[in-house]
Amino acid sequence: MAQGIPQGGRDNTLYQYAVYAKKKWPEDWQDKIDEFNHKYMDPPLRSQQVQKTIRQHERKDYQYKCKDQPMCAVCSPLQCRARQFGIGNSFEHQVSDLTKYESDESTWFLNIDGRRLKLSTDQLYDQHKFRKACLNEINMMPNIMRPNDWDTRIQTLLEVVEVIKMPHEITKTGRFESLLERFLEDQGEAEHIDEIEIGKALFEERKYVEKIKDNGAEKEVEVNKMTAYFKSDWLQKFLKKNDFKDFSSTEMMAHIRNKLGGGDGRRKIKGKTAYLWYLPWQRKNQDELRTPDMGEETPF
């Protein structure tokens, strides 16, 4: 169309455009065909030929001739199936504005014919679950598409998706870190390592190796940091009490080691070797409570 339709391809092109125009402008498609002819044909077809095409399509609804020239040279079947007025009419609904609320279990929203549809990742990924969600939420069920065409549809939406990251505190790792902090701060500090056996955490200094930059060069140095030692069994009991079931023991240890800079080891407790977890920990400042002044105030 941008280059103009030359002689030899004008009849077929007008036929194709008539199929498209009837789908997009069912009330005045005939006028659109005449307009198309004068705007894009080089030179325009005679009025008699245009009217013949219009009468032909008034009698019957035809389909696109995808394998005829000059259309087949520029045809993209996957894109055509993903168009509202493309082949198969697989996209009979206007779909736009994909939004992702990103978290451990992300929630997606999608506009379908101007109505907002809430989806899980599984519902967006799986075409059958998507159609079921449409049926349940907005009382419509889009036509089923071939798997490759469905993938193309989702990829097209993802190219312009709006991603909104949820606060760290409401993620699984955020809730785990919050409960870990409560466990270490609220269970009471062990005055002796033996008190770890009753669920307390022991705070001691420990040497850590850290990488720093010195005049542009990276080197390793030893630093002393306050470290919390505790038994994993007591932490897991605390998490269970607070209804946290999102991490296994392995996932907890991996997070403590990889994200929090901690680890695990063995130490003697009451003369026996015990398996402990540890991590660097900056204790909260325990400000002294101010005692209110209970003396009488003299108004004057």
PyMOL commands that set and color helices and strands:
alter all, ss='L'
color gray80, all
select helices_A, chain A and resi 10-24+29-40+47-59+72-74+77-81+87-89+121-125+127-138+147-158+168-170+172-186+193-198+232-241+249-258
alter helices_A, ss='H'
color red, helices_A
select strands_A, chain A and resi 5-6+41-42+95-102+107-112+115-120+162-165+202-214+217-230+263-269+272-280
alter strands_A, ss='S'
color yellow, strands_A
deselect
rebuild
show_as cartoon
